[in-house]
């Protein structure tokens, strides 16, 4: 094999190794940065959340002040949801079970309906009981639900098709973590694992954020 070709091969191998080393270094740096963050980055300047007035699954009126002092883990959905809502609520339930008892005591998980026409307090009570005893179901009038969804920047709309009883709802699929004063801490996108969610919640609670 000509010497020139050998040199080219050697240079190509060296460059390949150098590139691989750079990629590995960059990956490690990114992993370390992600490990230092308890959750995905929050978009600066975006206001999420605010005062709300709803009804819990026992039929009692509640407001955002009802949960003052608690970290609120909130998911918006509906009881007729065939897949996404039960999946995400199961993730939430599993995350709650992985929290130490003293941390769990500081967290209030909430399932907020975006389908008040069918999600009565009784329906919400039956639904949330399937996932975790700590989860509280919230519903209300159409106006109350719409106002709450708007405050949390939740997309919700009736899907085309279906009749008055069997229609579906299109909706955003984020789980929100709000602080003790109702401040927005972060959002967990659909697909976040229970272990990751539990670890993030625990870090926020431990930091007293």
C-alpha positions as CSV (number, residue, x, y, z in Angstrom):
1,X,0.0,0.0,0.0
2,X,1.5,3.4,-1.0
3,X,2.8,5.5,1.9
4,X,0.6,8.4,0.9
5,X,-2.5,6.3,1.3
6,X,-1.3,5.0,4.7
7,X,-0.8,8.6,5.8
8,X,-4.3,9.6,4.7
9,X,-5.8,6.6,6.5
10,X,-3.9,7.4,9.7
11,X,-5.0,11.0,9.5
12,X,-8.6,10.0,9.0
13,X,-8.4,7.6,11.9
14,X,-6.9,10.4,14.1
15,X,-9.6,12.8,13.1
16,X,-12.3,10.2,13.7
17,X,-11.0,9.5,17.2
18,X,-10.7,13.2,17.9
19,X,-14.3,13.8,16.8
20,X,-15.5,10.9,18.9
21,X,-13.7,12.3,21.9
22,X,-15.2,15.8,21.4
23,X,-18.7,14.3,21.1
24,X,-18.2,12.2,24.2
25,X,-16.9,15.2,26.1
26,X,-19.9,17.3,25.0
27,X,-22.3,14.6,25.9
28,X,-20.8,14.3,29.4
29,X,-21.0,18.1,29.8
30,X,-24.7,18.1,28.8
31,X,-25.5,15.2,31.1
32,X,-23.8,17.0,34.0
33,X,-25.8,20.2,33.2
34,X,-29.1,18.2,33.0
35,X,-28.2,16.4,36.3
36,X,-27.8,19.8,38.0
37,X,-31.3,20.8,36.9
38,X,-34.2,19.2,38.7
39,X,-36.5,19.6,35.7
40,X,-36.6,20.8,32.1
41,X,-35.9,24.5,31.6
42,X,-38.8,27.0,32.2
43,X,-39.4,29.5,29.5
44,X,-38.4,33.0,30.8
45,X,-41.2,35.6,31.0
46,X,-44.0,33.1,30.6
47,X,-46.7,33.4,33.3
48,X,-48.4,30.2,34.2
49,X,-51.0,29.6,36.8
50,X,-52.9,32.0,39.1
51,X,-56.0,32.1,41.3
52,X,-58.7,29.6,40.5
53,X,-62.1,28.7,42.0
54,X,-63.4,25.1,41.4
55,X,-65.1,22.2,43.1
56,X,-63.3,19.2,44.4
57,X,-64.4,15.6,44.0
58,X,-66.4,15.7,47.3
59,X,-68.4,18.6,46.0
60,X,-66.7,21.2,48.2
61,X,-65.8,24.6,46.7
62,X,-62.1,25.1,46.6
63,X,-59.8,27.9,45.5
64,X,-56.0,28.2,44.9
65,X,-55.8,29.4,48.5
66,X,-57.1,26.0,49.6
67,X,-53.7,24.5,48.7
68,X,-51.5,27.3,50.0
69,X,-48.3,26.0,51.5
70,X,-48.4,22.8,49.4
71,X,-46.5,22.0,46.3
72,X,-49.1,21.3,43.6
73,X,-48.6,18.6,41.0
74,X,-51.3,19.3,38.5
75,X,-52.6,17.4,35.4
76,X,-55.4,18.6,33.2
77,X,-57.6,16.0,31.5
78,X,-61.0,14.3,31.5
79,X,-62.4,11.0,32.9
80,X,-63.5,9.7,29.5
81,X,-60.0,9.9,28.2
82,X,-59.1,6.5,26.7
83,X,-55.3,6.6,27.0
84,X,-53.3,9.7,27.8
85,X,-54.9,10.7,31.0
86,X,-54.8,7.3,32.7
87,X,-51.2,6.9,31.6
88,X,-50.1,10.2,32.9
89,X,-52.0,9.8,36.2
90,X,-50.4,6.5,36.7
91,X,-47.0,8.1,36.2
92,X,-48.0,10.7,38.8
93,X,-49.2,8.0,41.2
94,X,-46.0,6.0,40.9
95,X,-44.0,9.2,41.4
96,X,-45.9,10.0,44.5
97,X,-45.3,6.5,45.9
98,X,-41.5,7.0,45.4
99,X,-41.5,10.2,47.5
100,X,-40.4,9.9,51.2
101,X,-43.4,10.3,53.5
102,X,-42.2,13.7,54.8
103,X,-41.9,15.0,51.2
104,X,-45.2,13.6,50.1
105,X,-46.9,15.4,53.0
106,X,-45.9,18.7,51.4
107,X,-47.3,17.8,47.9
108,X,-50.9,18.0,46.8
109,X,-51.6,16.2,43.5
110,X,-54.5,17.6,41.5
111,X,-56.4,16.2,38.5
112,X,-58.2,19.1,36.9
113,X,-61.1,18.4,34.5
114,X,-61.3,20.1,31.1
115,X,-64.7,18.5,30.5
116,X,-67.1,19.9,33.1
117,X,-70.1,18.8,31.2
118,X,-69.5,15.1,32.1
119,X,-67.0,15.3,34.9
120,X,-69.2,15.8,37.9
121,X,-67.7,15.6,41.4
122,X,-69.0,12.0,41.7
123,X,-67.4,11.0,38.4
124,X,-64.1,12.6,39.4
125,X,-64.2,10.9,42.8
126,X,-64.6,7.5,41.2
127,X,-61.9,8.2,38.7
128,X,-59.1,9.6,40.9
129,X,-59.7,6.7,43.4
130,X,-58.3,4.3,40.7
131,X,-54.9,5.9,40.8
132,X,-53.8,7.3,44.2
133,X,-55.6,8.3,47.5
134,X,-53.8,11.6,47.6
135,X,-55.0,12.8,44.2
136,X,-57.8,15.3,44.4
137,X,-60.1,15.7,41.4
138,X,-61.2,19.3,40.5
139,X,-64.1,20.3,38.3
140,X,-66.6,23.2,38.2
141,X,-68.8,25.2,35.9
142,X,-67.7,25.6,32.3
143,X,-66.7,29.2,33.1
144,X,-64.6,28.1,36.1
145,X,-62.9,25.4,34.2
146,X,-62.2,27.6,31.1
147,X,-60.7,30.3,33.3
148,X,-58.4,27.8,35.1
149,X,-57.3,26.2,31.9
150,X,-56.6,29.7,30.4
151,X,-54.5,30.7,33.5
152,X,-52.4,27.5,33.1
153,X,-52.1,27.9,29.4
154,X,-53.8,24.6,28.8
155,X,-55.2,23.8,25.4
156,X,-58.6,22.0,25.5
157,X,-61.2,21.6,22.8
158,X,-63.9,19.1,21.9
159,X,-62.7,16.7,19.2
160,X,-64.7,16.4,16.0
161,X,-67.2,13.5,16.0
162,X,-69.0,11.7,18.7
163,X,-72.4,12.3,20.3
164,X,-73.3,14.2,23.5
165,X,-72.0,11.4,25.7
166,X,-69.2,9.7,23.8
167,X,-67.1,12.6,22.4
168,X,-63.4,13.0,23.1
169,X,-61.4,16.1,24.1
170,X,-58.2,17.3,22.6
171,X,-55.9,18.8,25.2
172,X,-52.3,19.5,26.2
173,X,-50.6,16.8,28.2
174,X,-48.2,18.5,30.6
175,X,-48.0,17.9,34.3
176,X,-47.4,21.2,36.2
177,X,-45.5,21.7,39.4
178,X,-46.5,24.8,41.3
179,X,-44.8,26.1,44.5
180,X,-46.3,26.6,47.9
181,X,-47.4,30.2,47.0
182,X,-48.9,29.0,43.7
183,X,-45.9,30.0,41.7
184,X,-45.0,28.1,38.6
185,X,-41.9,26.0,39.1
186,X,-41.8,23.7,36.1
187,X,-43.7,21.5,33.7
188,X,-43.2,17.8,33.0
189,X,-43.9,16.9,29.4
190,X,-45.7,13.7,28.4
191,X,-43.3,10.8,28.5
192,X,-41.5,11.9,31.7
193,X,-40.8,8.9,33.8
194,X,-42.1,8.5,37.4
195,X,-38.5,8.3,38.7
196,X,-37.6,11.5,37.0
197,X,-40.7,13.3,38.2
198,X,-40.3,12.1,41.8
199,X,-36.6,13.2,41.8
200,X,-37.5,16.6,40.5
201,X,-40.3,17.1,43.0
202,X,-38.1,16.0,45.9
203,X,-35.3,18.4,44.8
204,X,-37.7,21.4,44.8
205,X,-39.2,20.4,48.1
206,X,-35.8,19.9,49.7
207,X,-34.6,23.3,48.4
208,X,-37.7,25.0,49.8
209,X,-38.3,26.6,46.4
